Amino acid sequence: VQLQASGGGLVQPGGSLRLSCAASGSIFSINRMGWYRQAPGKQRDLVATISTGGRTNYVDSVKGRFTISRDNAKNTMYLQMISLKPEDTAVYYCNADITSYGGTWSDYWGQGTLVTVSS
């Protein structure tokens, strides 16, 4: 099982980006999914999570600006980010709790995608 994150880049303050995270491999089911971010010199922090049924949770600093969603048919999760601020600059990682066809449950991480908000 692998998670592949994409969509990062350089954007001006106030701009928008959409991150994607695609899961592939021997996947029976994907449970909770989430986005985390790690700014330079800081720890990795939770940004948002989404349950299998679509229930979402956000850290206060991104509420109203970021929207997490998922397409269960495509095993893909998204993070739509608007009104980006310089303090949103970080490497964004996707995370998922996945049950394989072999019945094994594991916690997986994507490789990270860099978001830079700067003029």
Backbone as CSV, one residue per row, in Angstrom:
resi,resn,N_x,N_y,N_z,CA_x,CA_y,CA_z,C_x,C_y,C_z
1,VAL,0.848,-1.196,0.000,0.000,0.000,0.000,0.877,1.237,0.000
2,GLN,0.508,2.214,-0.829,1.244,3.470,-0.893,0.283,4.651,-0.923
3,LEU,0.744,5.783,-0.367,0.034,7.050,-0.480,0.903,7.994,-1.277
4,GLN,0.325,8.629,-2.280,1.061,9.563,-3.124,0.408,10.931,-3.027
5,ALA,1.126,11.883,-2.431,0.621,13.250,-2.311,1.134,14.098,-3.463
6,SER,0.303,15.032,-3.902,0.695,15.916,-4.995,-0.076,17.223,-4.900
7,GLY,0.350,18.213,-5.687,-0.383,19.465,-5.769,0.260,20.657,-5.098
8,GLY,1.368,20.440,-4.415,2.034,21.551,-3.766,2.688,22.489,-4.775
9,GLY,3.157,23.624,-4.270,3.825,24.579,-5.141,3.986,25.919,-4.472
10,LEU,4.377,26.898,-5.265,4.566,28.269,-4.794,3.328,29.088,-5.153
11,VAL,2.788,29.783,-4.175,1.598,30.592,-4.389,1.728,31.882,-3.608
12,GLN,1.143,32.932,-4.127,1.174,34.220,-3.434,0.167,34.240,-2.287
13,PRO,0.410,35.066,-1.298,-0.582,35.212,-0.214,-1.953,35.559,-0.787
14,GLY,-2.979,34.891,-0.245,-4.328,35.061,-0.754,-4.690,34.096,-1.847
15,GLY,-3.723,33.353,-2.333,-3.955,32.413,-3.416,-4.537,31.096,-2.944
16,SER,-4.678,30.179,-3.902,-5.300,28.878,-3.628,-4.448,27.742,-4.187
17,LEU,-4.592,26.596,-3.558,-3.991,25.364,-4.046,-4.906,24.207,-3.678
18,ARG,-4.813,23.127,-4.442,-5.555,21.909,-4.130,-4.580,20.749,-4.074
19,LEU,-4.483,20.136,-2.912,-3.628,18.971,-2.732,-4.445,17.699,-2.942
20,SER,-3.776,16.683,-3.455,-4.396,15.374,-3.632,-3.547,14.312,-2.961
21,CYS,-4.201,13.245,-2.532,-3.503,12.111,-1.935,-4.179,10.844,-2.439
22,ALA,-3.468,10.080,-3.258,-4.024,8.870,-3.842,-3.433,7.643,-3.168
23,ALA,-4.304,6.742,-2.748,-3.874,5.490,-2.144,-3.933,4.384,-3.186
24,SER,-2.926,3.524,-3.174,-2.898,2.423,-4.130,-2.345,1.172,-3.460
25,GLY,-2.617,0.026,-4.082,-2.139,-1.241,-3.544,-3.292,-2.146,-3.158
26,SER,-2.982,-3.100,-2.291,-3.960,-4.101,-1.865,-4.839,-3.528,-0.756
27,ILE,-5.805,-2.725,-1.155,-6.627,-1.990,-0.192,-8.012,-2.606,-0.092
28,PHE,-8.384,-3.027,1.119,-9.741,-3.496,1.359,-10.638,-2.331,1.761
29,SER,-10.143,-1.504,2.664,-10.911,-0.336,3.078,-9.982,0.738,3.616
30,ILE,-10.399,1.982,3.421,-9.665,3.122,3.979,-10.540,3.766,5.033
31,ASN,-10.047,3.869,6.210,-10.821,4.405,7.318,-10.554,5.909,7.437
32,ARG,-10.097,6.352,8.572,-9.817,7.772,8.743,-8.676,8.213,7.831
33,MET,-8.811,9.393,7.236,-7.753,10.002,6.443,-7.500,11.409,6.987
34,GLY,-6.289,11.890,6.776,-5.986,13.212,7.281,-4.804,13.876,6.604
35,TRP,-4.733,15.164,6.766,-3.592,15.963,6.308,-2.873,16.532,7.517
36,TYR,-1.553,16.484,7.456,-0.695,17.074,8.467,0.281,18.001,7.757
37,ARG,0.912,18.879,8.508,1.927,19.740,7.910,3.065,19.967,8.884
38,GLN,4.241,20.187,8.301,5.437,20.435,9.102,6.166,21.629,8.524
39,ALA,6.172,22.716,9.278,6.893,23.918,8.875,8.370,23.752,9.237
40,PRO,9.252,24.500,8.585,10.685,24.387,8.869,10.987,24.590,10.345
41,GLY,11.702,23.650,10.931,12.102,23.760,12.319,11.015,23.476,13.331
42,LYS,9.865,23.002,12.862,8.748,22.736,13.780,8.315,21.283,13.678
43,GLN,7.476,20.870,14.609,6.971,19.509,14.602,5.841,19.383,13.589
44,ARG,5.519,18.129,13.258,4.417,17.858,12.344,3.096,18.005,13.102
45,ASP,2.188,18.791,12.555,0.920,19.075,13.211,-0.264,18.655,12.342
46,LEU,-1.338,18.301,13.005,-2.570,17.946,12.316,-3.190,19.185,11.668
47,VAL,-3.693,19.017,10.444,-4.411,20.092,9.762,-5.906,19.771,9.707
48,ALA,-6.232,18.586,9.212,-7.640,18.211,9.065,-7.760,16.704,8.930
49,THR,-8.906,16.181,9.336,-9.194,14.768,9.166,-10.588,14.579,8.577
50,ILE,-10.795,13.404,7.977,-12.105,13.074,7.426,-12.355,11.586,7.640
51,SER,-13.546,11.264,8.111,-13.899,9.871,8.364,-14.392,9.216,7.073
52,THR,-14.620,7.917,7.148,-15.140,7.197,5.990,-16.477,7.777,5.544
53,GLY,-17.277,8.204,6.495,-18.588,8.759,6.196,-18.582,10.226,5.849
54,GLY,-17.405,10.861,5.894,-17.318,12.256,5.492,-17.328,13.269,6.617
55,ARG,-17.302,12.802,7.854,-17.241,13.759,8.972,-15.852,14.378,9.011
56,THR,-15.795,15.693,9.116,-14.525,16.415,9.042,-14.182,17.110,10.354
57,ASN,-12.882,17.346,10.502,-12.383,18.055,11.676,-11.200,18.900,11.227
58,TYR,-11.119,20.145,11.708,-10.054,21.057,11.292,-9.378,21.697,12.494
59,VAL,-8.095,21.985,12.350,-7.414,22.799,13.335,-7.940,24.238,13.184
60,ASP,-8.005,24.971,14.282,-8.637,26.288,14.261,-8.023,27.225,13.226
61,SER,-6.727,27.139,13.023,-6.045,28.096,12.154,-6.430,27.977,10.679
62,VAL,-7.072,26.876,10.283,-7.441,26.706,8.873,-8.940,26.674,8.652
63,LYS,-9.708,26.736,9.713,-11.168,26.694,9.573,-11.661,27.859,8.716
64,GLY,-12.529,27.540,7.775,-13.052,28.552,6.879,-12.192,28.795,5.654
65,ARG,-10.978,28.263,5.651,-10.071,28.457,4.509,-9.730,27.140,3.809
66,PHE,-9.653,26.068,4.560,-9.300,24.762,4.003,-10.523,23.848,4.031
67,THR,-10.644,23.017,3.005,-11.715,22.033,2.943,-11.131,20.670,2.592
68,ILE,-11.348,19.705,3.472,-10.894,18.341,3.221,-12.052,17.542,2.641
69,SER,-11.750,16.695,1.676,-12.775,15.853,1.072,-12.141,14.552,0.612
70,ARG,-12.976,13.591,0.242,-12.452,12.313,-0.236,-13.398,11.730,-1.265
71,ASP,-12.813,10.959,-2.174,-13.568,10.203,-3.165,-13.278,8.734,-2.893
72,ASN,-14.185,8.075,-2.215,-13.945,6.693,-1.799,-13.798,5.753,-2.994
73,ALA,-14.472,6.054,-4.101,-14.379,5.204,-5.291,-12.978,5.257,-5.904
74,LYS,-12.298,6.386,-5.714,-10.960,6.570,-6.278,-9.866,6.415,-5.236
75,ASN,-10.243,6.116,-3.997,-9.249,6.012,-2.907,-8.384,7.262,-2.849
76,THR,-9.001,8.404,-2.979,-8.274,9.667,-3.043,-8.867,10.680,-2.080
77,MET,-7.976,11.454,-1.477,-8.361,12.526,-0.560,-7.837,13.844,-1.107
78,TYR,-8.526,14.923,-0.797,-8.147,16.240,-1.283,-8.092,17.238,-0.133
79,LEU,-7.322,18.315,-0.356,-7.326,19.448,0.557,-7.371,20.701,-0.304
80,GLN,-8.521,21.344,-0.340,-8.664,22.609,-1.040,-8.298,23.730,-0.087
81,MET,-7.328,24.530,-0.485,-6.828,25.602,0.373,-7.041,26.933,-0.329
82,ILE,-7.711,27.868,0.346,-7.913,29.208,-0.186,-7.398,30.227,0.828
83,SER,-7.301,31.468,0.385,-6.834,32.549,1.268,-5.556,32.149,1.999
84,LEU,-4.630,31.610,1.255,-3.395,31.114,1.861,-2.571,32.240,2.461
85,LYS,-1.911,31.923,3.564,-1.088,32.873,4.296,0.347,32.368,4.335
86,PRO,1.315,33.257,4.529,2.712,32.805,4.642,2.897,31.750,5.727
87,GLU,2.133,31.831,6.790,2.271,30.851,7.877,1.726,29.476,7.512
88,ASP,1.090,29.340,6.347,0.674,28.025,5.864,1.821,27.299,5.155
89,THR,2.942,27.979,4.977,4.098,27.364,4.329,4.588,26.172,5.138
90,ALA,4.655,25.017,4.480,5.045,23.780,5.158,5.088,22.647,4.137
91,VAL,5.651,21.539,4.570,5.494,20.292,3.828,4.205,19.641,4.334
92,TYR,3.316,19.323,3.415,2.027,18.733,3.765,2.081,17.226,3.519
93,TYR,1.690,16.474,4.530,1.701,15.021,4.466,0.279,14.480,4.577
94,CYS,-0.007,13.453,3.775,-1.287,12.784,3.946,-1.083,11.507,4.765
95,ASN,-2.135,11.140,5.445,-2.101,10.004,6.356,-3.408,9.237,6.228
96,ALA,-3.337,7.921,6.334,-4.571,7.137,6.224,-4.459,5.844,7.024
97,ASP,-5.560,5.471,7.628,-5.680,4.166,8.286,-6.289,3.213,7.264
98,ILE,-5.526,2.185,6.893,-5.933,1.309,5.795,-5.937,-0.142,6.222
99,THR,-6.987,-0.839,5.839,-7.056,-2.284,6.030,-6.802,-2.953,4.682
100,SER,-5.822,-3.838,4.651,-5.491,-4.527,3.414,-6.381,-5.746,3.213
101,TYR,-6.326,-6.339,2.018,-7.098,-7.551,1.759,-6.637,-8.706,2.622
102,GLY,-5.424,-8.647,3.097,-4.951,-9.677,4.002,-5.452,-9.510,5.419
103,GLY,-6.221,-8.454,5.660,-6.791,-8.230,6.979,-5.911,-7.421,7.901
104,THR,-4.790,-6.944,7.390,-3.878,-6.165,8.232,-4.288,-4.704,8.239
105,TRP,-4.348,-4.123,9.435,-4.630,-2.695,9.576,-3.321,-1.981,9.841
106,SER,-3.071,-0.899,9.092,-1.856,-0.126,9.310,-2.122,1.350,9.075
107,ASP,-1.221,2.150,9.593,-1.256,3.604,9.445,-0.194,3.986,8.418
108,TYR,-0.617,4.647,7.338,0.299,4.961,6.248,0.477,6.474,6.093
109,TRP,1.688,6.848,5.604,2.009,8.247,5.334,2.441,8.407,3.877
110,GLY,2.037,9.522,3.282,2.548,9.898,1.983,3.908,10.551,2.125
111,GLN,4.522,10.878,0.999,5.898,11.367,1.002,5.990,12.861,1.272
112,GLY,4.885,13.579,1.270,4.909,15.012,1.524,4.974,15.823,0.250
113,THR,4.293,16.966,0.281,4.330,17.894,-0.842,4.489,19.300,-0.267
114,LEU,5.423,20.061,-0.834,5.794,21.359,-0.274,4.845,22.447,-0.760
115,VAL,4.312,23.200,0.181,3.501,24.377,-0.115,4.251,25.604,0.392
116,THR,4.528,26.530,-0.505,5.218,27.761,-0.144,4.325,28.943,-0.481
117,VAL,4.022,29.746,0.527,3.177,30.924,0.337,4.065,32.153,0.517
118,SER,4.318,32.819,-0.586,5.257,33.939,-0.548,5.015,34.857,-1.735
119,SER,5.259,36.125,-1.521,5.156,37.089,-2.620,6.522,37.312,-3.270
